[in-house]
Amino acid sequence: MLYSLAMETYDSNIARLLEDHIRFIYSLSFRFCADVQMAEDLAQQTLLSAWEKRTQLSDMKKISGWLRRICLNLYLSSKRKEGIIMQPEDGFEEAYADISPLPEQELVVEESVRELQDGCFTAMTSRLTLAQRSAFILVDMLGLSIEEAARMLELSVSSLKSLLFRARKNLNAFFGHHCQWVLPENSCSCQAWYEFSRHREQLREQVRKHGGPPDFTDPRYGEKSDPATMQKVLSLFRNLPERRPDISWYEKTALLVGGLLIEK
């Protein structure tokens, strides 16, 4: 009897925690997927998987890290089903440098364009290889240590550093030359993009004018990276706003989590 009551209390606490972390899980899912529909599916899968594995959570204070691992594992599993595998890249560890992002108060990005900036930065991250993207998101966007990220991705520390080095070089090469928030003299203006971003054809035309999407698969692309802008680029990635799901999806998912106990 006492055991049954204890389990009901535990389940109730877990359900409440999951509901409180819906936005966290969705934001994390979007960082990995860079696609709204895929992020919605991944976030729901993460919530359901977390509920099924709830007895594995030994410390409720560590729920964020636990959910992050579940979400990442599901994401990587979906990629394997698509035939995309994690391919480590070695040989760059000696060039890796531990770069600390600027304090948030030193960043000046207008609120009206932060969502557009989020979409732009997330889209460019999605052009990295799966391994580079995973390493970059965990370390430079979520703030995990090199060692933590390597364990999560089941890679050696040297491989993780090599992946991170290449990812940083590629992204910095692009944003260092195109983003106005990195260098004011850059040609791209988020204010202008904000005005016509709802018009797809105009958006496509502007992308063509800027040379189209970057080819991060070309190892020579990263050679355009300027070390002077790296810290600013990493700071902007680290401080992207939390991604918010559509209200109808949020309500539906909150009901799903709330209904878990009822179904049980």
SULHU-V156886 format. One record per residue. N is the residue number from 1. RES is the residue in one letter. BURIAL is 1 if it has 24 or more other C-alpha atoms within 12 Angstrom, else 0. Layout:
BEGIN
n	res	burial
N	RES	BURIAL
N	RES	BURIAL
END
This chain:
BEGIN
n	res	burial
1	M	0
2	L	0
3	Y	0
4	S	0
5	L	0
6	A	0
7	M	0
8	E	0
9	T	0
10	Y	0
11	D	1
12	S	0
13	N	1
14	I	1
15	A	1
16	R	1
17	L	1
18	L	1
19	E	1
20	D	0
21	H	1
22	I	1
23	R	1
24	F	1
25	I	1
26	Y	1
27	S	1
28	L	1
29	S	1
30	F	1
31	R	1
32	F	1
33	C	1
34	A	1
35	D	1
36	V	1
37	Q	0
38	M	1
39	A	1
40	E	1
41	D	1
42	L	1
43	A	1
44	Q	1
45	Q	1
46	T	1
47	L	1
48	L	1
49	S	1
50	A	1
51	W	1
52	E	0
53	K	0
54	R	1
55	T	0
56	Q	0
57	L	1
58	S	0
59	D	0
60	M	0
61	K	0
62	K	0
63	I	1
64	S	1
65	G	1
66	W	1
67	L	1
68	R	1
69	R	1
70	I	1
71	C	1
72	L	1
73	N	1
74	L	1
75	Y	1
76	L	1
77	S	0
78	S	0
79	K	0
80	R	0
81	K	0
82	E	0
83	G	0
84	I	0
85	I	0
86	M	1
87	Q	0
88	P	1
89	E	1
90	D	0
91	G	0
92	F	0
93	E	0
94	E	0
95	A	0
96	Y	1
97	A	0
98	D	0
99	I	1
100	S	0
101	P	1
102	L	0
103	P	0
104	E	0
105	Q	0
106	E	0
107	L	1
108	V	0
109	V	1
110	E	0
111	E	0
112	S	0
113	V	1
114	R	1
115	E	1
116	L	1
117	Q	1
118	D	1
119	G	1
120	C	1
121	F	1
122	T	1
123	A	1
124	M	1
125	T	1
126	S	1
127	R	1
128	L	1
129	T	1
130	L	1
131	A	1
132	Q	1
133	R	1
134	S	1
135	A	1
136	F	1
137	I	1
138	L	1
139	V	1
140	D	1
141	M	1
142	L	1
143	G	0
144	L	1
145	S	1
146	I	1
147	E	0
148	E	0
149	A	1
150	A	1
151	R	0
152	M	1
153	L	1
154	E	1
155	L	1
156	S	0
157	V	1
158	S	1
159	S	1
160	L	1
161	K	1
162	S	1
163	L	1
164	L	1
165	F	1
166	R	1
167	A	1
168	R	1
169	K	1
170	N	1
171	L	1
172	N	1
173	A	1
174	F	1
175	F	1
176	G	1
177	H	1
178	H	1
179	C	1
180	Q	1
181	W	1
182	V	1
183	L	1
184	P	0
185	E	0
186	N	0
187	S	0
188	C	1
189	S	1
190	C	1
191	Q	0
192	A	0
193	W	1
194	Y	0
195	E	0
196	F	0
197	S	1
198	R	0
199	H	0
200	R	0
201	E	0
202	Q	0
203	L	0
204	R	0
205	E	0
206	Q	0
207	V	0
208	R	0
209	K	0
210	H	0
211	G	0
212	G	0
213	P	1
214	P	1
215	D	0
216	F	1
217	T	0
218	D	0
219	P	0
220	R	0
221	Y	0
222	G	1
223	E	0
224	K	1
225	S	1
226	D	1
227	P	1
228	A	0
229	T	1
230	M	1
231	Q	1
232	K	1
233	V	1
234	L	1
235	S	1
236	L	1
237	F	1
238	R	1
239	N	1
240	L	1
241	P	1
242	E	1
243	R	1
244	R	1
245	P	1
246	D	0
247	I	0
248	S	0
249	W	0
250	Y	1
251	E	0
252	K	0
253	T	1
254	A	1
255	L	0
256	L	1
257	V	1
258	G	1
259	G	0
260	L	1
261	L	0
262	I	0
263	E	0
264	K	0
END
